[in-house]
């Protein structure tokens, strides 16, 4: 199952996706010999590496704004890279400093430079320039309350845009009609550039000269997992629509399909939500979904389920998610914990750490939302397990 996950992640790698999009002869068309790159998001470092791979010496300057710990040393070794590490999932003063620098960068573009923007999920928190009358306290309240309430990403990003000068097309408007190119890795339903990163580099209200393209999405990851499973001789059920909604409800749906459908491998892409209690415990939405599913497949030795964030993090944790099986809840109980109590307290991470089911990938260089992979093993394998 981890090999299938890696197949999905490799397909939507920021480096691979951007490099392919910029490969000659058509990919680099329209870009001058002096390319200036601004990469923002959790996949910013990998996307910038892909641009350097494709464009080489044509890249004169690269501004990278990403989550702390998500920048690669290989990128920094290029020497023409300016790195700003910022806050995620909740913005802070670093987000405002990064926003001010991004605005300064756009205003200071040389006349001969070709601007290339690389945008991925996480940009909403990582970079901000507040609208007149808005304060950092307003921004913090919106983000904390929105995340705690489990508001869907599209709706939360719409609320964020109302507080911003650069989201919702504001940054594109700052180009003042200048031609530019923007490549996106999408973590939102519909792959809408007006929503990715709360519309950072979305269309300006009065029109602009920005050429936009989605280079990777959850659909690509799902297709890659399905292909890898079929190459192993396994039958596959791949979700055709992206999932959303409460993690516990989705866990019930996925477990139900695992039990009743005839396929051996199941894969879904999307993003769940969790409504947090006043004092939440440790974990994230994928760990919550996995623990809820573990309850439903308990005792069924042929079933396993993996739920992960494709960026390598889940909520405020450093784990990507969890891989649960028939005995996960029994191991939680042996550790003296109650799965139901942990779910109620949004403390799935504590339970899954005790059961040994957490999955840690580190930063993956992409961010297309969440992947859930299910496996129904033939009786000979489940018996041996």
C-alpha positions in Angstrom: 0.0 0.0 0.0 2.9 2.3 0.7 4.3 1.5 -2.7 1.0 2.4 -4.3 1.0 5.7 -2.3 4.5 6.5 -3.6 3.3 5.9 -7.2 0.6 8.5 -6.7 3.0 11.0 -5.1 5.6 10.5 -7.8 3.0 11.4 -10.5 2.1 14.7 -8.9 5.6 15.6 -7.8 6.1 19.4 -8.0 9.5 18.9 -9.6 8.3 16.4 -12.2 5.1 18.3 -13.0 6.7 21.7 -13.5 9.6 20.3 -15.5 7.2 18.5 -17.9 5.1 21.7 -18.3 8.2 23.7 -19.2 10.0 21.2 -21.4 10.7 22.4 -24.9 9.7 23.0 -27.6 6.3 24.2 -26.4 6.7 24.4 -22.7 9.1 27.3 -22.5 7.6 29.2 -25.3 6.9 32.8 -24.4 9.5 32.9 -21.7 12.4 35.3 -22.3 16.1 34.5 -21.6 15.7 36.2 -18.2 13.1 34.4 -16.1 12.2 35.5 -12.6 10.4 32.9 -10.5 8.1 33.4 -7.5 7.1 30.0 -5.9 4.6 30.0 -3.1 3.1 27.1 -1.2 4.0 23.8 0.4 5.3 22.4 -2.9 7.1 25.6 -3.8 10.6 24.2 -3.4 10.0 21.2 -5.6 8.1 23.2 -8.2 11.1 25.7 -8.3 13.5 22.8 -8.8 11.4 21.6 -11.8 11.6 25.1 -13.3 15.4 25.2 -12.8 15.7 21.7 -14.4 13.8 22.9 -17.5 15.0 26.4 -17.9 18.6 26.2 -16.6 20.6 29.4 -16.9 17.5 31.3 -18.1 16.5 31.5 -14.4 18.0 34.7 -13.0 16.2 34.9 -9.6 13.9 32.7 -7.6 11.8 33.7 -4.6 10.5 30.8 -2.6 7.9 31.2 0.1 7.1 27.9 1.8 6.4 26.1 5.1 9.3 25.8 7.6 11.4 22.7 6.8 9.9 22.2 3.3 12.8 23.8 1.3 15.4 21.5 -0.3 19.2 22.0 0.0 19.5 21.1 -3.7 17.4 24.2 -4.6 19.3 26.5 -2.3 22.6 25.3 -3.9 21.6 27.1 -7.1 22.7 30.4 -5.5 20.1 32.6 -7.1 17.4 31.6 -4.6 15.8 33.7 -1.9 14.0 31.6 0.7 11.4 32.8 3.1 10.0 30.2 5.6 6.5 31.1 6.8 3.7 29.9 8.9 1.2 27.1 8.2 -1.7 26.2 8.8 -2.3 29.3 10.9 -0.7 32.6 9.6 1.5 34.8 11.8 3.7 37.8 11.4 6.0 35.9 9.0 3.1 35.6 6.6 2.7 39.4 6.5 6.5 39.8 6.0 6.4 37.3 3.2 3.4 39.0 1.6 5.2 42.4 1.7 8.3 40.8 0.1 6.2 39.2 -2.7 4.5 42.5 -3.5 7.9 44.2 -3.5 9.2 41.5 -5.8 6.4 42.0 -8.3 6.8 45.8 -8.3 10.6 45.4 -8.8 10.6 43.1 -11.7 13.1 44.2 -14.4 11.5 45.3 -17.7 13.3 42.5 -19.5 12.3 39.7 -17.1 9.6 37.1 -17.8 7.7 36.4 -14.5 6.9 32.8 -13.7 4.6 32.1 -10.7 4.5 28.6 -9.2 1.5 28.2 -6.8 0.5 25.3 -4.6 -1.8 24.7 -1.6 -0.7 26.3 1.7 -0.3 29.7 0.1 -3.4 31.0 1.9 -1.5 30.9 5.2 2.1 31.4 4.1 1.7 34.8 2.4 -0.6 37.7 3.0 -1.0 41.5 2.5 -4.0 42.6 4.5 -6.8 44.7 3.0 -7.3 48.2 4.4 -8.9 48.0 7.8 -8.1 44.3 8.4 -5.7 43.2 11.1 -3.5 40.2 11.9 -5.9 39.4 14.7 -8.8 39.3 12.2 -6.8 37.0 10.0 -5.9 34.7 12.9 -9.5 34.6 14.2 -10.8 33.6 10.7 -8.2 30.8 10.2 -8.4 29.3 13.7 -12.3 29.4 13.7 -12.5 28.1 10.2 -10.1 25.2 10.8 -11.8 24.3 14.1 -15.3 24.3 12.5 -14.1 22.1 9.6 -15.2 24.6 7.0 -14.6 23.2 3.4 -11.4 24.6 1.8 -13.3 26.4 -1.0 -15.5 28.3 1.5 -12.6 29.1 3.9 -10.5 30.5 1.0 -13.4 32.7 -0.1 -13.5 34.2 3.4 -9.7 34.7 3.4 -9.9 36.6 0.1 -12.1 39.2 1.7 -9.3 40.2 4.1 -6.5 40.3 1.4 -5.0 42.7 -1.0 -3.2 40.0 -3.0 -5.7 37.1 -3.0 -8.6 36.8 -5.3 -6.7 38.2 -8.3 -5.1 41.1 -6.4 -1.5 39.9 -7.1 -2.3 39.5 -10.8 -3.7 43.0 -10.9 -0.4 44.3 -9.4 1.3 43.2 -12.7 -0.6 46.1 -14.4 -1.2 44.2 -17.6 2.3 42.7 -17.8 2.5 39.3 -19.5 3.3 36.4 -17.1 2.9 32.7 -16.7 1.5 30.8 -13.7 1.6 27.0 -13.0 -0.5 25.5 -10.3 -0.6 22.3 -8.2 -4.2 22.0 -7.2 -5.5 20.9 -3.8 -9.1 22.3 -4.3 -12.3 20.9 -5.8 -12.6 21.8 -9.5 -9.0 22.8 -9.8 -10.1 26.5 -9.9 -7.3 29.0 -10.0 -9.6 31.5 -8.3 -9.6 29.1 -5.2 -6.0 27.7 -5.1 -4.1 29.6 -2.4 -7.3 31.7 -1.9 -6.8 33.0 -5.5 -3.2 33.9 -5.3 -2.5 34.4 -9.0 -6.1 33.9 -9.8 -7.6 36.2 -12.5 -7.6 39.9 -11.8 -11.1 41.5 -11.7 -10.4 43.7 -14.7 -8.6 41.1 -16.7 -4.8 40.4 -17.1 -2.2 38.9 -19.4 -1.3 35.8 -17.2 -1.2 32.4 -18.9 -2.4 29.8 -16.3 -2.2 26.0 -16.3 -2.8 23.2 -13.7 0.1 20.8 -13.8 -1.0 18.3 -11.1 -4.2 17.5 -9.2 -5.8 14.8 -7.0 -7.2 13.1 -10.2 -3.7 12.6 -11.5 -2.6 10.9 -8.2 -5.7 8.7 -8.1 -5.0 7.6 -11.7 -1.4 6.8 -10.9 -2.3 4.7 -7.9 -4.9 2.8 -10.0 -2.3 2.2 -12.8 0.3 0.9 -10.4 -2.2 -1.5 -8.8 -3.3 -2.9 -12.1 0.4 -3.4 -13.0 0.5 -5.7 -10.0 -2.3 -7.7 -11.3 -4.9 -6.3 -8.9 -8.5 -5.2 -9.7 -9.2 -1.6 -8.9 -12.1 0.7 -7.9 -11.1 4.3 -8.4 -13.4 7.1 -7.2 -14.5 9.3 -10.1 -15.5 12.3 -7.9 -13.4 13.9 -5.2 -14.6 13.3 -1.7 -15.4 16.0 0.8 -17.4 16.3 4.0 -16.9 15.0 7.6 -14.1 12.5 8.1 -16.3 10.1 10.1 -19.0 9.9 7.5 -16.4 9.3 4.8 -14.8 6.6 6.9 -18.2 4.8 6.9 -18.6 5.2 3.2 -15.1 3.9 2.4 -15.3 0.9 4.8 -18.7 0.0 3.3 -17.3 0.0 -0.2 -14.3 -2.0 0.9 -16.6 -4.7 2.3 -19.2 -4.9 -0.4 -17.5 -4.2 -3.8 -15.5 -6.8 -5.6 -12.3 -4.9 -6.3 -9.0 -5.5 -4.5 -7.6 -2.0 -4.4 -9.7 1.1 -3.8 -8.5 4.7 -4.2 -10.2 8.0 -3.6 -8.9 11.6 -3.7 -10.3 14.7 -2.0 -10.3 16.4 1.3 -12.3 15.6 4.5 -13.2 17.9 7.4 -13.2 17.5 11.2 -15.1 19.7 13.6 -12.8 20.2 16.6 -13.7 20.4 20.3 -12.7 23.4 22.3 -9.4 21.7 23.4 -8.4 19.3 20.6 -5.9 16.5 21.1 -3.2 15.4 18.7 -3.9 14.4 15.1 -5.3 15.6 11.7 -8.2 14.9 9.4 -6.6 11.8 7.8 -5.7 10.3 11.2 -9.3 10.9 12.3 -10.7 9.3 9.2 -8.3 6.3 9.6 -9.2 5.7 13.2 -12.9 5.9 12.4 -12.4 3.4 9.6 -10.4 1.1 11.9 -13.4 0.7 14.1 -15.5 -0.4 11.1 -13.0 -2.9 9.8 -12.1 -4.4 13.2 -11.8 -8.1 13.0 -11.9 -8.3 9.2 -8.4 -9.6 8.5 -8.7 -9.0 4.7 -9.2 -5.3 4.9 -6.7 -2.4 5.3 -7.1 1.4 4.8 -4.5 4.1 4.3 -5.4 7.8 4.6 -2.7 10.5 4.1 -2.2 14.1 3.2 -0.2 14.2 0.0 2.0 17.1 1.3 3.4 14.8 4.0 1.6 16.5 6.9 -1.8 16.0 8.5 -3.2 19.0 10.5 -0.5 20.4 12.8 1.3 17.0 13.0 4.4 15.9 11.2 2.8 12.6 10.2 1.1 12.2 6.8 -1.7 10.0 8.1 -2.2 6.4 9.1 -2.5 2.8 7.8 -5.0 0.8 9.8 -6.0 -2.9 9.7 -8.3 -5.4 11.5 -6.4 -5.2 14.7 -5.7 -1.5 15.0 -8.5 -0.9 17.6 -7.4 -3.9 19.6 -3.8 -2.4 19.8 -5.3 0.9 20.8 -7.2 -0.8 23.6 -4.1 -2.8 24.8 -2.4 0.6 25.2 -5.2 1.6 27.6 -7.0 4.0 25.2 -10.6 4.1 23.9 -10.9 4.7 20.1 -14.3 6.4 20.6 -13.0 8.7 23.3 -10.0 9.6 21.1 -12.3 10.4 18.2 -14.5 12.5 20.4 -11.5 14.5 21.7 -10.0 14.8 18.2 -7.0 12.9 19.6 -6.7 10.3 16.9 -2.9 10.8 16.6 -2.4 9.6 20.2 -4.4 6.5 19.5 -2.7 5.7 16.3 0.8 6.3 17.7 -0.1 3.7 20.4 -1.2 1.2 17.8 1.9 1.8 15.6 -0.2 2.8 12.6 1.1 6.4 11.9 2.7 7.0 8.5 5.5 9.5 8.2 6.8 10.5 4.8 8.4 13.9 5.5 7.7 16.7 3.0 6.7 15.2 -0.4 7.2 18.1 -2.8 3.5 18.2 -3.7 0.1 19.0 -2.3 -3.0 17.7 -4.1 -5.2 17.2 -1.0 -5.7 13.8 0.5 -5.5 10.2 -0.7 -7.3 7.3 0.7 -6.3 3.8 -0.4 -8.1 0.6 0.6 -7.0 -3.0 0.1 -9.0 -6.2 0.2 -6.6 -9.1 0.4 -7.4 -12.5 -1.0 -8.1 -15.1 1.7 -4.6 -16.8 1.4 -2.9 -13.5 2.2 -5.2 -12.4 4.9 -4.9 -15.7 6.6 -1.1 -15.5 6.6 -1.3 -12.0 8.0 
